[in-house]
Amino acid sequence: MTGLLAPADRDAALKTLPAWSAQQDRRAIARDFKFRDFNAAFAFMTSVALLAEKSGHHPEWSNVYNRVSITLTTHDEGGLTGKDIALALAIDLLPSANAAG
């Protein structure tokens, strides 16, 4: 899917992604994850990196010890697209994402 999502489409997609929040000022979505320790956080990031590489769509993210913050936006399109929604859905299906507190 390409092309910017209309606000109504973004809102509908976010209903399927309750842990993600719209970043109005960025035309993006974001989610924070907290793990038991650095190793668990790093393992999660590795899993996300493999998903991102496979899809050819890469997140903005940061890691501090046991916390990982992910922001998804499609830079080439200037905002939120179906690629971001698809990657967020794939991330949410990772077992480690569900183990995050």
C-alpha positions in Angstrom: 0.0 0.0 0.0 1.3 3.4 -0.9 -0.1 6.9 -0.6 -0.8 8.9 2.5 -3.7 7.7 4.7 -6.5 10.1 5.1 -7.3 10.9 8.8 -10.4 8.7 8.8 -8.3 5.8 7.4 -5.6 6.4 10.0 -8.2 6.4 12.8 -9.8 3.1 11.5 -6.4 1.5 11.3 -5.5 2.5 14.8 -8.6 0.7 16.1 -6.8 -2.5 15.1 -3.6 -1.2 16.8 -4.8 -0.2 20.3 -1.2 0.0 21.7 -0.1 2.5 19.0 -0.9 6.2 19.2 -1.1 8.8 16.4 1.5 11.5 16.4 -0.4 14.3 14.9 2.5 16.7 14.6 4.5 14.0 12.8 2.0 12.2 10.6 3.2 9.0 12.3 2.3 6.4 14.8 4.3 5.4 17.8 4.5 2.8 20.5 6.7 2.3 23.6 7.8 -1.1 24.8 9.3 -2.1 28.2 11.1 -5.4 28.7 12.6 -7.2 31.7 16.2 -6.3 30.7 18.5 -5.1 27.9 18.9 -8.6 26.4 15.1 -8.9 26.0 14.9 -5.4 24.5 17.7 -6.1 22.1 16.2 -9.5 21.0 13.0 -7.7 20.2 14.8 -5.1 18.2 16.5 -7.8 16.2 13.2 -9.4 15.4 11.8 -6.0 14.3 14.9 -5.4 12.2 14.3 -8.7 10.4 10.7 -7.7 9.7 11.6 -4.3 8.6 14.3 -5.5 6.2 12.0 -8.1 4.7 9.3 -5.5 4.1 11.8 -2.8 2.9 10.3 -0.4 5.4 12.4 0.7 8.4 11.3 2.3 11.7 12.6 5.2 13.6 13.5 3.8 17.0 15.5 4.3 20.1 16.6 2.0 22.9 17.6 2.8 26.5 18.3 -0.3 28.6 15.0 -2.2 28.7 12.9 0.3 26.8 12.3 0.5 23.0 10.4 3.3 21.3 9.3 2.9 17.8 7.8 5.6 15.4 6.5 4.6 12.0 6.1 7.0 9.1 6.9 6.8 5.4 9.5 9.4 4.7 9.2 9.1 0.9 5.4 9.9 1.1 5.7 12.5 3.8 3.6 10.7 6.4 1.6 7.7 7.4 0.9 5.1 4.8 -0.3 1.5 4.6 3.3 0.4 4.9 3.4 1.8 8.4 0.2 0.1 9.4 1.4 -3.3 8.0 4.7 -3.1 9.9 2.9 -2.1 13.1 0.6 -5.1 12.7 3.6 -7.4 12.1 5.4 -6.0 15.1 2.4 -6.6 17.3 2.3 -10.2 16.2 5.8 -10.8 17.6 5.7 -12.9 20.8 8.2 -10.6 22.4 5.9 -7.6 21.7 3.2 -9.2 23.7 5.6 -10.0 26.5 6.5 -6.3 26.8 5.0 -4.5 29.7 
